[in-house]
Amino acid sequence: INIALILISIDWLFIHTKYLILAYWFLFSVGIYFFMSYVYQAYSKRLKKKLDIGLKYTVVSILLLTLPLLLAIFLIVKEETTSFVLRMSTIYGFSILFGVISMLIFGQTYKTLPFIVWLHKYQPYVGKQKTPFPRELYSEKLANYQFYTYLLAISFMIFGIIIKNEIILQAGSIALIIVAVLNLWNILKITFHKTTLKPLK
């Protein structure tokens, strides 16, 4: 992946050739394949079978890496600029920002923020009193609602861009607002969590 990024940067800055872009795409795809193979091995051999909300986001974001890869090869092959190609280009950028990066951010927020707050509030009491788990610092039900609403929002946005339907795009935008509200609710719940301790039995 890094070799592909370096080569394509050099090409864009100094060479400006159209003939090597497929080679860069191939290198990048091979790197993504190796990464996804590693993730699949880790996923298939995991000890904890039920995925928490953070890992749900992470797994979906990794699966969605395939979408920009496929769109990239389509945009490379289709040299003429048509309305449909422009829409595919928009979906390409959208899938990277909202499908991969935002998914990872949401997932890692639910993995790291509760643990950081938990360490700050409960580390001195470990082994002395009964403490909650990091996942108990937020509402798992709201987090799951957020996850599925986000999947719905992405689906609406992509489908709306493909068929140029303003109503579907507006529905996707409303779903994204709901996602933002649910995410903010849980982040505030984690951040302002009050320490609760119980005696060890």
LUMDREN-707575 format. One line per field, with one value per residue: x, y, z of N, C-alpha, C in turn. Coordinates in Angstrom, 3 decimals. Example, Ala and Ser with C-alpha at 12.3 -4.5 7.8 and 13.67 -1.06 7.14 Angstrom:
BEGIN
n.xx 13.190|12.850
n.yy -5.690|-2.250
n.zz 7.800|7.080
ca.xx 12.300|13.670
ca.yy -4.500|-1.060
ca.zz 7.800|7.140
c.xx 13.200|12.900
c.yy -3.300|0.030
c.zz 7.800|7.870
***
This chain:
BEGIN
n.xx 0.834|1.895|4.019|2.545|1.179|3.345|4.438|2.263|1.988|4.421|4.067|1.783|2.865|5.196|5.435|3.010|1.575|-0.757|-0.656|0.376|-1.356|-3.046|-1.255|-0.533|-3.015|-3.294|-1.163|-1.994|-4.407|-3.490|-2.147|-4.331|-5.715|-3.959|-4.094|-6.835|-6.978|-5.435|-7.037|-9.323|-8.365|-7.793|-10.366|-11.791|-10.581|-11.140|-11.638|-13.792|-16.922|-19.254|-19.664|-18.803|-20.122|-18.155|-16.424|-18.205|-18.597|-15.939|-15.448|-17.338|-16.384|-13.942|-14.795|-16.090|-13.989|-13.677|-15.466|-14.608|-12.321|-13.336|-14.829|-12.769|-11.303|-13.274|-13.524|-11.006|-10.961|-13.150|-12.759|-14.051|-15.951|-18.932|-22.325|-23.063|-20.573|-19.473|-21.186|-20.486|-17.914|-18.412|-19.628|-17.432|-15.670|-17.410|-17.765|-15.260|-14.895|-17.269|-17.924|-15.607|-13.615|-15.190|-16.687|-14.627|-13.803|-16.112|-16.238|-13.758|-14.049|-16.003|-14.516|-12.208|-12.705|-14.580|-12.884|-10.715|-11.978|-12.925|-10.492|-9.547|-11.450|-11.762|-9.424|-7.910|-9.499|-9.544|-9.738|-10.256|-12.833|-16.051|-16.264|-17.807|-17.974|-16.105|-17.853|-20.260|-20.452|-21.728|-24.795|-25.671|-27.810|-28.631|-26.277|-26.333|-28.664|-27.701|-25.689|-27.114|-28.787|-26.895|-25.866|-28.166|-28.383|-26.055|-26.640|-28.979|-27.888|-25.963|-27.566|-29.341|-27.618|-26.861|-29.280|-30.050|-31.983|-33.676|-35.332|-34.651|-32.006|-32.399|-33.667|-31.546|-29.830|-31.276|-31.220|-28.470|-28.254|-29.711|-28.000|-25.777|-26.848|-27.454|-24.879|-23.591|-25.066|-24.291|-21.530|-21.482|-22.667|-20.688|-18.495|-19.352|-19.786|-20.691|-18.875|-19.470|-19.531|-19.338|-19.325|-16.963|-17.918
n.yy -1.207|1.271|1.553|1.777|4.193|6.005|5.785|6.617|9.225|10.376|10.074|11.718|14.198|14.605|12.981|12.455|10.417|8.269|5.618|3.979|3.885|1.725|-0.168|0.944|0.837|-1.950|-2.697|-1.407|-2.744|-5.362|-4.972|-4.239|-6.643|-8.416|-7.243|-7.548|-10.302|-10.924|-9.721|-11.295|-13.807|-13.213|-12.557|-14.973|-16.643|-15.585|-15.308|-14.260|-14.593|-13.081|-9.946|-6.740|-3.360|-1.604|-3.265|-4.151|-1.856|-1.608|-4.000|-3.754|-1.417|-2.303|-4.235|-2.542|-1.393|-2.556|-1.329|1.407|0.508|-1.004|0.996|2.709|1.324|1.287|4.047|4.522|3.053|4.139|6.737|8.940|11.816|11.676|12.281|10.118|8.991|11.064|10.970|8.463|9.065|10.827|9.060|7.425|9.105|9.592|7.001|6.446|8.454|8.335|5.632|4.152|5.683|7.218|5.147|3.676|5.593|5.890|3.247|2.937|4.919|3.881|1.798|2.847|5.332|4.724|3.019|4.660|6.597|4.855|3.885|6.256|6.742|4.372|2.903|3.073|1.495|-1.123|-4.530|-3.972|-3.004|-3.721|-2.986|-1.394|-2.708|-1.376|-1.184|-0.721|1.909|3.301|3.474|0.541|-0.198|2.223|2.655|0.522|1.176|3.480|2.389|0.761|2.689|4.298|2.592|2.461|5.155|5.529|3.752|4.932|7.412|6.667|5.266|7.304|9.148|7.655|7.345|9.935|11.116|13.348|13.173|10.723|11.285|13.327|11.857|10.196|12.164|13.056|10.716|10.638|12.847|11.911|9.834|11.354|12.661|10.481|9.462|11.628|11.691|9.289|9.727|11.921|10.670|8.795|10.506|12.090|10.231|8.987|7.857|4.612|2.299|-0.994|-3.190|-5.891|-9.313
n.zz 0.000|0.852|-0.981|-3.348|-2.829|-2.666|-5.263|-6.879|-5.989|-6.803|-9.545|-10.034|-9.323|-10.907|-13.285|-14.708|-16.164|-17.866|-18.165|-16.189|-14.110|-13.693|-12.765|-10.311|-9.042|-8.941|-7.216|-4.873|-4.426|-3.973|-1.553|0.096|-0.058|1.303|3.844|4.460|4.463|6.693|8.683|8.405|9.263|11.948|12.781|12.368|14.214|16.652|20.194|21.598|20.575|20.110|18.701|19.945|19.902|18.966|17.479|15.546|13.955|13.056|11.607|9.513|8.288|7.271|5.450|3.684|2.374|-0.062|-1.784|-2.621|-3.976|-6.154|-7.408|-8.072|-10.081|-12.005|-12.569|-13.572|-15.945|-17.346|-19.211|-20.355|-19.397|-18.023|-16.874|-15.268|-14.640|-13.136|-10.920|-9.932|-9.205|-7.115|-5.306|-4.868|-3.366|-1.217|-0.175|0.862|2.842|4.465|4.527|5.184|6.751|8.644|9.772|11.021|12.887|14.504|15.478|16.850|18.718|20.434|21.390|22.637|24.097|26.291|27.757|28.421|30.069|32.027|33.116|34.251|36.243|37.703|38.096|40.583|42.222|41.442|42.148|44.765|45.097|43.580|40.223|37.345|33.934|31.113|28.893|30.086|30.550|28.616|26.646|25.293|23.743|22.488|21.052|19.247|17.839|16.652|15.020|13.116|12.020|10.848|8.849|7.294|6.553|4.976|2.893|1.812|0.970|-0.974|-2.837|-3.464|-4.719|-6.964|-8.454|-8.620|-6.839|-4.972|-2.709|-1.495|-0.883|0.971|2.976|3.684|4.704|6.952|8.440|8.979|10.669|12.857|13.612|14.422|16.673|18.386|18.717|19.974|22.341|23.625|23.872|25.616|27.793|28.449|28.991|31.163|33.118|36.290|39.068|40.192|42.708|44.101|46.924|47.118|46.914
ca.xx 0.000|2.772|4.722|1.568|0.937|4.538|4.551|1.203|2.290|5.493|3.464|0.942|3.659|6.280|5.423|1.714|1.263|-2.023|-0.473|0.803|-2.357|-3.535|-0.234|-0.674|-4.248|-3.035|-0.340|-2.841|-5.378|-2.775|-1.949|-5.628|-6.023|-3.158|-4.644|-8.132|-6.706|-5.009|-8.210|-10.202|-7.780|-8.010|-11.813|-12.240|-9.979|-11.386|-12.163|-15.100|-17.675|-20.195|-18.969|-19.354|-20.484|-16.938|-15.940|-19.175|-18.215|-14.629|-15.583|-18.046|-15.497|-12.950|-15.509|-16.410|-12.792|-13.800|-16.282|-13.774|-11.416|-14.084|-15.155|-11.526|-10.994|-14.298|-13.192|-9.781|-11.307|-14.051|-12.017|-14.934|-16.651|-20.380|-23.047|-22.988|-19.186|-19.332|-21.896|-19.650|-16.781|-18.931|-19.791|-16.072|-15.231|-18.331|-17.524|-14.027|-15.090|-18.365|-17.969|-14.400|-13.001|-16.154|-16.976|-13.508|-13.834|-17.186|-15.864|-12.671|-14.566|-16.654|-13.517|-11.164|-13.180|-15.041|-11.748|-9.944|-12.751|-12.941|-9.182|-9.457|-12.358|-11.821|-8.136|-7.499|-10.390|-9.500|-9.362|-10.700|-14.287|-16.601|-16.398|-18.504|-17.153|-16.096|-19.027|-21.415|-20.410|-22.600|-25.995|-25.427|-29.003|-28.513|-25.142|-26.795|-29.561|-26.824|-25.001|-28.011|-29.228|-25.783|-25.876|-29.316|-28.051|-25.092|-27.357|-29.832|-27.070|-25.366|-28.645|-29.846|-26.651|-26.897|-30.491|-30.286|-33.282|-33.499|-36.061|-33.829|-30.843|-32.856|-33.879|-30.209|-29.308|-31.989|-30.660|-27.142|-28.473|-30.090|-26.756|-24.968|-27.482|-27.251|-23.452|-23.312|-25.692|-23.447|-20.247|-21.728|-22.928|-19.375|-17.640|-19.842|-20.144|-20.418|-18.273|-20.362|-18.756|-20.054|-18.366|-16.684|-18.546
ca.yy 0.000|2.445|1.665|2.289|5.611|6.766|5.819|7.436|10.622|10.787|10.173|12.915|15.416|14.807|12.209|12.701|9.383|7.568|4.202|3.210|3.985|0.373|-0.845|1.478|0.261|-3.358|-2.748|-1.016|-3.826|-6.487|-4.595|-4.354|-8.072|-8.964|-6.714|-8.169|-11.712|-10.931|-9.424|-12.474|-14.831|-12.779|-12.630|-16.365|-17.319|-14.787|-16.037|-13.692|-14.774|-11.985|-8.680|-5.549|-2.335|-1.074|-4.201|-4.165|-0.749|-1.874|-5.062|-3.216|-0.463|-3.075|-4.819|-1.464|-1.032|-3.090|-0.440|2.373|-0.205|-1.313|2.262|3.266|0.684|1.759|5.421|4.469|2.528|5.093|7.988|10.050|12.401|11.757|12.523|8.902|8.870|12.067|10.454|7.391|9.738|11.324|7.886|7.000|9.927|9.373|5.677|6.514|9.312|7.894|4.188|3.581|6.512|7.517|3.869|3.385|6.568|5.472|1.989|3.123|5.746|2.983|0.895|3.534|6.355|4.145|2.452|5.795|7.135|3.806|3.915|7.475|6.731|3.116|2.218|2.911|0.599|-2.475|-5.536|-3.555|-2.934|-4.158|-1.875|-1.769|-2.904|-0.176|-1.124|-0.291|3.365|3.873|2.687|-0.353|-0.162|3.416|2.446|-0.361|1.984|4.354|1.571|0.377|3.923|4.756|1.738|2.905|6.473|5.340|3.110|5.958|8.416|6.083|4.997|8.604|9.712|6.863|7.614|11.391|11.315|14.303|12.715|9.687|11.975|14.011|10.812|9.832|13.273|13.008|9.564|11.038|13.736|11.023|9.169|12.331|12.884|9.278|9.379|12.662|11.264|8.280|10.337|12.693|9.691|8.256|11.567|12.563|9.069|9.119|6.642|3.765|1.165|-1.939|-4.015|-7.240|-10.360
ca.zz 0.000|0.925|-2.269|-4.315|-2.527|-3.037|-6.722|-7.477|-5.650|-7.717|-10.880|-10.102|-9.161|-11.866|-14.534|-15.343|-17.146|-17.687|-18.473|-15.016|-13.058|-13.411|-11.948|-8.946|-8.492|-8.654|-5.997|-3.746|-4.220|-3.368|-0.149|0.773|0.028|2.399|5.091|4.727|4.791|8.102|9.509|8.361|10.137|13.333|13.032|12.418|15.367|17.846|21.348|21.917|19.343|19.903|18.481|20.580|18.931|18.361|16.465|14.436|13.082|12.463|10.605|8.348|7.605|6.516|4.305|2.740|1.601|-1.422|-2.620|-3.348|-4.890|-7.371|-8.065|-8.615|-11.368|-12.944|-12.962|-14.374|-17.275|-18.003|-19.354|-20.700|-18.256|-18.206|-15.630|-14.455|-14.145|-12.069|-9.751|-9.395|-8.556|-5.836|-4.429|-4.521|-2.234|-0.100|0.417|1.654|4.020|5.336|4.624|5.794|7.797|9.713|10.430|11.923|13.987|15.405|16.121|17.810|19.815|21.398|21.963|23.417|25.034|27.565|28.493|28.974|31.197|33.055|33.792|35.053|37.382|38.466|38.269|41.997|42.969|40.880|43.137|46.091|45.049|42.306|39.278|36.099|32.742|30.262|28.010|30.863|30.669|27.589|26.344|24.150|22.899|21.644|20.152|18.173|17.009|15.871|14.016|12.029|11.366|10.003|7.659|6.495|6.010|3.892|1.782|1.209|0.293|-2.184|-3.783|-3.906|-5.665|-8.204|-9.252|-8.560|-6.203|-3.872|-1.522|-0.860|-0.314|2.184|3.989|4.153|5.520|8.232|9.164|9.465|11.819|13.970|14.019|15.150|17.977|19.197|19.049|20.969|23.592|24.265|24.236|26.845|28.854|28.840|29.519|32.464|33.936|37.726|39.630|40.981|43.262|44.959|47.684|46.628|47.698
c.xx 0.867|3.553|3.786|1.320|2.121|4.644|3.496|1.404|3.374|4.943|2.653|1.762|4.601|6.077|4.165|1.411|-0.076|-1.857|-0.121|-0.245|-2.931|-2.554|-0.314|-1.912|-4.025|-2.217|-1.173|-3.833|-4.724|-2.532|-3.219|-6.012|-5.258|-3.717|-5.954|-7.980|-6.290|-6.207|-9.158|-9.677|-8.012|-9.481|-12.271|-11.699|-10.234|-11.976|-13.569|-15.950|-18.632|-19.437|-19.629|-19.539|-19.257|-16.408|-16.915|-18.836|-16.915|-14.712|-16.262|-17.156|-14.450|-13.589|-15.789|-15.188|-12.894|-14.561|-15.438|-12.781|-12.105|-14.448|-13.923|-11.203|-12.018|-13.945|-11.919|-10.101|-12.172|-13.377|-12.938|-15.710|-18.133|-21.021|-22.952|-21.601|-18.944|-20.023|-21.102|-18.427|-17.188|-19.083|-18.431|-15.557|-16.092|-18.045|-16.255|-14.261|-16.115|-18.407|-16.803|-13.940|-13.965|-16.539|-15.890|-13.503|-14.907|-16.782|-14.795|-13.077|-15.198|-15.684|-12.602|-11.702|-13.719|-13.885|-10.906|-10.654|-12.770|-11.617|-9.071|-10.278|-12.208|-10.482|-7.717|-8.316|-10.354|-8.983|-9.809|-12.225|-14.760|-16.850|-17.162|-17.509|-17.153|-17.325|-20.283|-21.449|-21.277|-23.804|-25.742|-26.620|-28.951|-27.380|-25.523|-27.777|-28.745|-26.161|-25.910|-28.582|-28.150|-25.689|-27.003|-29.006|-27.094|-25.779|-28.237|-29.004|-26.492|-26.438|-29.211|-28.926|-26.732|-28.087|-30.868|-31.670|-33.112|-34.182|-35.247|-32.588|-31.218|-33.103|-32.541|-29.608|-29.969|-31.455|-29.277|-27.248|-28.846|-28.864|-25.902|-25.519|-27.247|-25.794|-23.082|-23.873|-24.792|-22.085|-20.393|-21.960|-21.610|-18.560|-18.051|-20.326|-19.758|-19.923|-19.278|-19.588|-19.650|-19.021|-18.183|-17.346|-17.507
c.yy 1.254|2.653|2.255|3.786|6.489|6.913|6.711|8.918|11.173|10.993|11.460|14.208|15.675|14.153|12.466|11.701|8.725|6.057|3.355|3.183|2.613|-0.409|-0.367|0.888|-1.202|-3.509|-2.440|-2.131|-5.039|-6.208|-4.710|-5.813|-8.719|-8.526|-7.402|-9.654|-11.850|-10.703|-10.618|-13.586|-14.480|-12.915|-14.074|-17.111|-16.577|-15.647|-15.573|-13.684|-13.626|-10.669|-7.562|-4.476|-1.743|-1.957|-4.334|-3.070|-1.068|-2.916|-4.531|-2.246|-1.190|-3.721|-3.757|-0.939|-1.496|-2.136|0.621|1.717|-0.500|-0.042|2.886|2.654|1.087|3.155|5.466|4.055|3.518|6.461|9.177|10.520|12.564|12.034|11.322|8.719|9.861|11.605|9.319|7.965|10.293|10.188|7.361|7.773|9.702|8.048|5.655|7.280|8.745|6.377|3.577|4.415|6.766|6.261|3.513|4.317|6.198|4.227|2.176|4.040|4.860|1.988|1.621|4.510|5.764|3.602|3.555|6.367|6.135|3.791|5.115|7.372|5.493|2.417|2.058|1.864|-0.847|-3.460|-5.210|-3.494|-3.374|-2.948|-2.328|-2.052|-1.618|-0.049|-0.673|1.219|4.056|2.959|1.841|-0.361|1.043|3.269|1.546|0.350|2.889|3.587|1.259|1.595|4.451|3.915|2.152|4.239|6.351|4.739|4.121|6.955|7.880|5.842|6.303|9.278|8.980|7.256|9.101|11.712|12.168|13.839|11.663|10.301|12.712|13.023|10.351|10.895|13.298|11.859|9.892|11.966|12.913|10.298|10.104|12.571|11.699|9.146|10.392|12.268|10.275|8.840|11.158|11.765|9.092|9.310|11.996|11.413|9.300|7.779|5.891|2.506|0.286|-2.779|-5.381|-8.272|-11.418
c.zz 0.000|-0.371|-3.328|-4.096|-2.922|-4.557|-7.361|-7.160|-6.565|-9.121|-11.018|-10.060|-10.339|-13.235|-15.351|-16.460|-16.825|-17.773|-17.254|-13.909|-12.692|-12.540|-10.504|-8.276|-8.105|-7.370|-4.760|-3.414|-3.564|-1.882|0.663|0.951|1.190|3.755|5.452|5.047|6.249|9.031|9.548|9.276|11.601|13.716|13.222|13.639|16.682|18.961|21.702|20.647|19.051|19.789|19.277|19.509|18.237|17.250|15.297|13.431|12.341|11.362|9.345|7.573|6.766|5.291|3.233|1.993|0.154|-2.350|-3.333|-4.293|-6.223|-8.144|-8.704|-9.972|-12.425|-13.456|-13.801|-15.812|-18.054|-18.086|-19.649|-19.464|-18.591|-16.852|-14.696|-13.857|-13.009|-10.790|-9.095|-8.678|-7.196|-4.838|-3.984|-3.302|-1.002|0.601|1.253|2.954|4.995|5.517|5.366|6.985|8.952|10.484|11.438|13.127|14.999|16.190|17.187|18.962|20.881|22.015|22.950|24.466|26.339|28.414|29.143|30.194|32.346|33.820|34.726|36.339|38.282|38.706|39.736|42.764|42.475|41.935|44.547|46.184|43.666|41.408|38.036|34.979|31.918|29.379|28.741|31.050|29.612|27.370|25.098|23.196|21.950|20.632|18.985|17.252|16.088|14.728|12.834|11.297|10.438|8.725|6.713|5.819|4.823|2.664|1.058|0.390|-1.014|-3.246|-4.337|-4.907|-7.002|-9.074|-9.256|-7.985|-4.940|-2.585|-0.762|-0.218|0.967|3.314|4.564|5.049|6.901|9.086|9.729|10.681|13.057|14.513|14.869|16.561|18.906|19.632|20.127|22.330|24.338|24.684|25.516|28.030|29.365|29.574|30.926|33.358|35.402|38.276|40.498|41.420|44.102|45.697|47.046|47.507|48.046
***
